[in-house]
Amino acid sequence: MSTQRPWLASYPRGVPASIDVDAYRSIAHVLESACERFHHRPAFSNMGKVLTYADIDRQSLAFASYLRNVLKLDKGGKGDGTMAAAARVKPGGETGVRIDDYAEKPVTLTATVRAPK
């Protein structure tokens, strides 16, 4: 165990201590790759509700479409992947989402990362 990185001791066997940061184009690409690779596996569980990676993939694509097409969220003006809503938030502004139900957080996070395509 490294004294500078004590959290490595808690990693399950087979989990690398470092990653190739150039292997993915974006956070969205990381999430999409995980959904594709592990589609049949459970991703999250809370209060008896289990979401598989396929569930997150399907639901987040639907929510991302809603954000883009109904709420008219699009890339902000900063070029950093932030989103702005037409006539609601100035380009380059920030959009926040608050969710109390834990089971919906992975879907919402994945959708908000995917929406500015």
DAUR-V750238 format. One record per run of one state. SS is the DSSP state (hx for helix, st for strand, lp for the rest). FROM is the first residue (numbers start at 1). TO is the last residue. Records with the same first field share a line. If there is no record, write none. Layout:
# DAUR-V750238
SS->FROM-TO + FROM-TO
This chain:
# DAUR-V750238
lp->1-5 + 11-26 + 38-41 + 47-48 + 70-72 + 76-82 + 86-101 + 116-117
hx->6-10 + 27-37 + 53-69 + 102-115
st->42-46 + 49-52 + 73-75 + 83-85
